Amino acid sequence: MSAIVIYASTTGFTKKYAEWIAQDLGADLIEARRLRSETLQNYDTIIYGGSLHAVGIRGITSLKKNFALLEGKRVIVFATGTTPSRADVPAEVINANFSPEERERIHFFYLRGGFDYSRLGLVDKLLMNLLRLKLARKKERTPDERGMLAAYSRPVDFTKKAYIQDLIACAEGKA
């Protein structure tokens, strides 16, 4: 099997997963912004990972614009976010990012990442400050919302190498 892991990471959590996946599979690793379309032709397994922003997968357009080149290839997408893994999270992310045709051809995994406000760029900090204000104004908050507010002052890292096991099995054709 020839595999490549492509990733778009804002604060390093997606990159950490991408590195673990590439290492376990003996796959090549590349940042999405450096991807050239012709590179995809050299692999039979394409793995793409991006962090979630709202429900959008960062950088997924670099894969989607080349979707026609992926015919006959195993395509795996993973997204990372701070939300605990629940049954509704993958469906919401898949529906927001992929057409019905694309959904038929990809294997999707949600991997819990983390949050480090200090590592965000200016635009992301502005957007996250809007979220913080919205959450701070709520009278009643869910446990996820309380945790998110706390993470602004204290970074959180929920990554675990064990979370990639199902993705690795899928890439190896065992799942």
N, C-alpha and C positions, 0 to 999 in steps of 0.2 A: 504494500500500500504506500502510495506517495501522498503525503498530506502537508497542508500549509495552514498555519493559524494566523489569522489577520485580526488585529485588534485596534480599537480606538478607546483610549483611557484618559480620563481627566485627572484623576488624583492617584492613580497607581493600582487600584484594586482589580480592575479588569486586566491590566498588564500582568499582575501577579498570577491570575488564573491562566492567562494565555501562555505564560512561561511554563507553568506546571503542565498544562496540556501538551505543549510542544515537546517538553522534556519526556513525558510519559510515552508519547507516540513516536518520538524520534522525528518530529515534524519540523519543517522550516517555520520561522516566525517573522512577521513583518507588521509594521504599523500601517493602518489603513491609508493614511495620507501618503504613504510611499508606494502603494500598490499600483502596478501597471496592469492593464487589462490582459495583455498577452501572458503575464505570469500565471494566470489561472489555468491556462491550457496545459501546464506541466504537472498538474496534480489531479488525482482522482477523488480526493477528499478535501473539501474546502470547509474550514471552520472559521466562523467570524464571531468576534465578541465585542460588545460595546456597553458602556454604562448607560443606565436609564436616566432620562431627563423628562419628567412627567411620565408618560408611557412610551416616549420615543427612544429608540436605540441610537446612541451617538454613532454617527458615521455610516449608518446602514445603507445610505444611498450609494456608497462606493461598491457595495456588493450588488444591490438591486439594479444598478445601471448595467451591470455585466451578467444579469441573470440568464440571458440567452446563451452565454458561453458555458453555462453550468449544466447543460443537458447531459444526462448520463453520469453525472458525478454525485457523490454523496455530499450533501450540503447540510452543515450543522451551524446553528446560530445560538449563541448564548448571550444573555444580558445580565448585568450585575446591578444591584441596587441595595438600599438599606432595608427595604421592607422584608420582613420574615417571609420565607417561602410558604405560600398557601396555594390551594387549588385554583383560586380565582386569578392569581397574579399572571401565570403564563398565558392563559386565555386572553386576558385583557391586553397584554403586550403583543401577542401574535396578531390579534384582530386589528390593533392600531397601526401595525407596521408592515403587514403583508397582505397582498391581494389573495383571493381564494386560490388562484393558480399557484402562487408562491407558497402558500400554506401547505399545499399538497406535496411539495417537493423538498421542504426543509424539515429537519429535526430541530426542535427548540428546547433549550434548557435555561432555567432561571437559576442564577447562583448568587447567594447573598454576599454582598460586598462590604462596603463601609462608607463612612463619611468623614472627610477632613476639610472643614471650611477653609483652613489656612492655605490649602493647596489649590484652591479654585482661582480661576482667572477673574478679571474685573467684571465681565458680563455675567458670569455664573454667580459671582458674589452678589451682584445686584438682584438677580432673579431669586436667589436663595434668601436674601434679606426680605423680599416681598413675601415669600412663604413664611419666614419667621414671624413677620408682623401679623400675617393672617392667623397663624397658629396661636400666637400670644394673645390675640383678641378673643379667642374662643373661650367660652365659659367652662365648657366640659370638653376634655381631650381624651382621645383613645390612648392606649398604652404606646402605640406606634408614634403618635403625635408628641406625647411627652418625651419619648426617647429621642425623637428628632430634634426637639428644642434643646435638650441637654447636650446633644452632639455638636452644637455650634461652638461651645466652649471646651468640649472634651472630645477629641476625635475618637471614632469607634471603628473597629476592624473586626468584621464577622467572617472573614474569609477562612476557609478550611480546605485543605487539599482533598479531603474525603468527599467534598461536594462534587468533584469532577468525575467520580467513578462511573456514573451512568453515561455521561458524555463520552468517556474513553471507550466504554463497551460499545456504544453506538458507532463510534468512529472505526472500531475494529470489526464491525459487522456482527457483534455478539448480542445486540439488543434490537 
